[in-house]
Amino acid sequence: MLSFAAASFALIAFQQAKPAAPDAKPVTLNRVFAKGEKLEYSVNSNLHVEDRPYGLDTFIPEDQTLSYRFSTEVKDLKNDGGAILHYLRPSMTEVDAATFDTPAKTTVDKINMNFDLTVSPINEILDQKDLNPPKPPKKPASGDGGDGGGDRRFWIRGAVPAQGIMSSPLAPYIMELYRLSLNVGAVSSALDFSPKLPFDDVKVGDTWQHTIS
């Protein structure tokens, strides 16, 4: 079983550049939505991998950058303080850094993510609805990993371990770790809306943790 590290977030409060009073009362953190509010975000992920193929003593470095922009618009407000957000992520840009035998490569994937998301007051995605028309499933081509063989690089574009790892029975699990480290999972993972706010009241200096799947 694989265990993923929990992301920790620290709360730091400032008020007119003055430190909070030692006896400040705890407060409840909630996200406040306004109908029609539009927000734009930018996400950048960097992955550095050092891999040693079987039979070599030297580690081979690989670097990849994944970036994308997304926007949200509050379509409706819920009675519990949450909201329905219209989420758009048109594309993702992947940059594979140059290596000793290959030049740098930039790939733009037009993924056209178009969702209605139900988000709670503590910044957690409760539900999602894909607004794009459904596409017929594609039959995996020979060698793309769909039949259990071939090069499985399609699992995550660019982040490709050397053949020593890919021939290991652990290859599928390693590739999933690569995918998670670059934050290319589904919107329901809530990574785009981190941090999830705590249920309990907090005061200056408190910390909390949230584990993502």
Solvent accessible surface area in square Angstrom, and as a share of the most:
residue,aa,sasa,rsa
1,M,240,1.07
2,L,84,0.42
3,S,109,0.70
4,F,64,0.27
5,A,94,0.73
6,A,40,0.31
7,A,43,0.33
8,S,75,0.48
9,F,55,0.23
10,A,67,0.52
11,L,38,0.19
12,I,117,0.59
13,A,49,0.38
14,F,167,0.69
15,Q,134,0.60
16,Q,152,0.67
17,A,99,0.77
18,K,137,0.58
19,P,128,0.80
20,A,51,0.39
21,A,58,0.45
22,P,145,0.91
23,D,120,0.62
24,A,44,0.34
25,K,173,0.73
26,P,72,0.45
27,V,83,0.48
28,T,76,0.44
29,L,40,0.20
30,N,83,0.42
31,R,50,0.18
32,V,133,0.76
33,F,16,0.07
34,A,55,0.43
35,K,136,0.58
36,G,40,0.39
37,E,62,0.28
38,K,143,0.61
39,L,65,0.33
40,E,149,0.67
41,Y,63,0.24
42,S,64,0.41
43,V,26,0.15
44,N,98,0.50
45,S,14,0.09
46,N,115,0.59
47,L,24,0.12
48,H,104,0.46
49,V,17,0.10
50,E,104,0.47
51,D,5,0.02
52,R,123,0.45
53,P,24,0.15
54,Y,209,0.79
55,G,70,0.68
56,L,93,0.47
57,D,135,0.70
58,T,86,0.50
59,F,102,0.43
60,I,46,0.23
61,P,69,0.43
62,E,43,0.19
63,D,63,0.33
64,Q,9,0.04
65,T,46,0.27
66,L,12,0.06
67,S,29,0.18
68,Y,10,0.04
69,R,169,0.62
70,F,6,0.02
71,S,33,0.21
72,T,6,0.03
73,E,60,0.27
74,V,6,0.03
75,K,92,0.39
76,D,66,0.34
77,L,82,0.41
78,K,85,0.36
79,N,169,0.87
80,D,99,0.52
81,G,39,0.37
82,G,2,0.02
83,A,0,0.00
84,I,46,0.24
85,L,1,0.01
86,H,46,0.21
87,Y,0,0.00
88,L,69,0.34
89,R,5,0.02
90,P,83,0.52
91,S,34,0.22
92,M,22,0.10
93,T,40,0.23
94,E,9,0.04
95,V,54,0.31
96,D,29,0.15
97,A,42,0.33
98,A,66,0.51
99,T,52,0.30
100,F,172,0.71
101,D,97,0.50
102,T,69,0.40
103,P,112,0.70
104,A,65,0.50
105,K,120,0.51
106,T,88,0.51
107,T,20,0.12
108,V,84,0.48
109,D,42,0.22
110,K,178,0.75
111,I,62,0.32
112,N,87,0.45
113,M,34,0.15
114,N,30,0.15
115,F,21,0.09
116,D,23,0.12
117,L,0,0.00
118,T,28,0.16
119,V,0,0.00
120,S,11,0.07
121,P,27,0.17
122,I,19,0.10
123,N,17,0.09
124,E,49,0.22
125,I,17,0.09
126,L,102,0.50
127,D,89,0.46
128,Q,64,0.29
129,K,129,0.55
130,D,81,0.42
131,L,64,0.32
132,N,39,0.20
133,P,107,0.67
134,P,134,0.84
135,K,175,0.74
136,P,110,0.69
137,P,134,0.84
138,K,189,0.80
139,K,187,0.79
140,P,77,0.49
141,A,68,0.53
142,S,107,0.69
143,G,31,0.29
144,D,37,0.19
145,G,9,0.09
146,G,45,0.43
147,D,100,0.52
148,G,47,0.45
149,G,30,0.29
150,G,58,0.56
151,D,61,0.31
152,R,54,0.20
153,R,122,0.44
154,F,106,0.44
155,W,74,0.26
156,I,11,0.06
157,R,115,0.42
158,G,27,0.26
159,A,4,0.03
160,V,31,0.18
161,P,2,0.02
162,A,25,0.19
163,Q,131,0.58
164,G,23,0.22
165,I,44,0.22
166,M,28,0.13
167,S,81,0.52
168,S,34,0.22
169,P,123,0.77
170,L,109,0.54
171,A,0,0.00
172,P,44,0.28
173,Y,119,0.45
174,I,38,0.19
175,M,1,0.01
176,E,74,0.33
177,L,69,0.34
178,Y,27,0.10
179,R,76,0.28
180,L,35,0.17
181,S,64,0.41
182,L,1,0.01
183,N,30,0.15
184,V,39,0.22
185,G,16,0.16
186,A,59,0.45
187,V,4,0.02
188,S,64,0.41
189,S,27,0.18
190,A,13,0.10
191,L,39,0.20
192,D,18,0.10
193,F,7,0.03
194,S,47,0.30
195,P,47,0.29
196,K,38,0.16
197,L,30,0.15
198,P,21,0.13
199,F,154,0.64
200,D,108,0.56
201,D,79,0.41
202,V,8,0.05
203,K,107,0.45
204,V,72,0.41
205,G,57,0.55
206,D,38,0.20
207,T,97,0.56
208,W,36,0.13
209,Q,132,0.59
210,H,46,0.20
211,T,88,0.51
212,I,26,0.13
213,S,116,0.75
